[in-house]
Amino acid sequence: MKDERRAYPRGEYKWPAVFKTKERSVSGVTLNVGPDGAFISCQDPSKLNEVGELIISIPDSKQVIRARAEVIWSNIHGPDDEISPRGMGVRFLRISGEDRKFIATAVLGQLKSLKVEPKLLDTLSTLIIDLSKGE
């Protein structure tokens, strides 16, 4: 669940997502989300380094997360399976503190219920406290 290159752990959420660039719009669903990025499962992922607006809708909520994001991983031509699903990994370039806090809080709640190692939870807890100070 944790990639050592990531600053924050991710939670597994299937939230509808749309990635819009000047040229096109790609619809998909997140498979994992963290305060710094997400993986979007989709049939026609964008190319590496493409930058656009990412809109994530949270089911059963009026919450919509908007971020400027960059594609940092893309599985355009590879297999579409459990190990390597078709889609793209995005890094948030610009996201509001409120949206980042929402994601961090959701991930923290999910990971606490899975009883993951406390060190992973500390990074999210610290981020939430830091973001709360800015309110």
Buried (B, 14 or more C-beta within 10 A) or exposed (E): EBEEEBEBBBBBBEBBBBBBBEEEEBBBBBBBBBBBBBBBBBEEBBEEEBBBBBBBBBEEEEBEBEBEBBBEEBBEEEEEEEEEBBBBBBBBEEBEBEBBBBBBBBBBEBBEEEEBEEEBBEBBBEBBEEBEEEE
